[in-house]
Amino acid sequence: MLEQLGLAFDTRVSDVDESPRPGESAPALAERLARAKASEGAEEGAVAFGFDTVVWHRDTILGKPRSPEEAVEMVERLAGDTHVVFSGIAAAAPGRIASAVEETTVRFRAIRPGEAADYVATGEPLDKAGAYGIQGAGAALVSRVEGDFFNVMGFPIARFQDLLEEFGWRYRFGHLDPVEAGPSSHVTPMASTASPSEPHLSQRPGVDA
């Protein structure tokens, strides 16, 4: 998505443990992991973004499937029903971190026997929360989206722009302009007080972004 927005960035793989804590809610999990990933990438001269997406279905958190068999089970579970996608997004630089969570409701159509296995055989859903990618062939499973479509892809663009402004940068259709940073209820001081000196971006995604 950053490439689509015309912004220069580096992508780095995170080694954050994505296991939920006992009693942790889906939005709390997504935000905690996004903050942990952003914190890993905080460095001078850059704004590091961390992302994490989880699917919530009938009181159960669905993360990334651990096997093709589990992916089939997830797709079959979601078929013909509604679920909620929570994406956590966090921005970090030396001295501060800010974060937010976006929520989108998605409904799957009913599927035919064997259709979930056919989809999983493409390999697309194996690294995605809820075992589907709406930006790919998984779009054929979806009948309705209520809320931010890009959030289902793991990249809530409106929240991304809000966090950029918290760090003093405004998106201007292909580039960033400096602005005065504003207050945020989710901004937390980190170890130092330095701030980025140029709008270089680093991302640590939880799903394809």
Buried (B, 14 or more C-beta within 10 A) or exposed (E): BBEEBEBEBEEBEBEBEBEBEEEEBBBBBBBBBBBBBBBBBBBBEBBBBBBBBBBBBEEEBBBBBEEBEBBBBBBBBBBEEBBBBBBBBBBBBBBBBBBBBBBBBBBBEEBEEEBBBEBBEEEBBBBBBBBBBBBBBBEEBBEEBEBBBBBBBBBBBEBBBBBBBBBBBBBEEEEBEEEEBEEBEBBEEBEEEBBBEEBBBBBBBBBBB
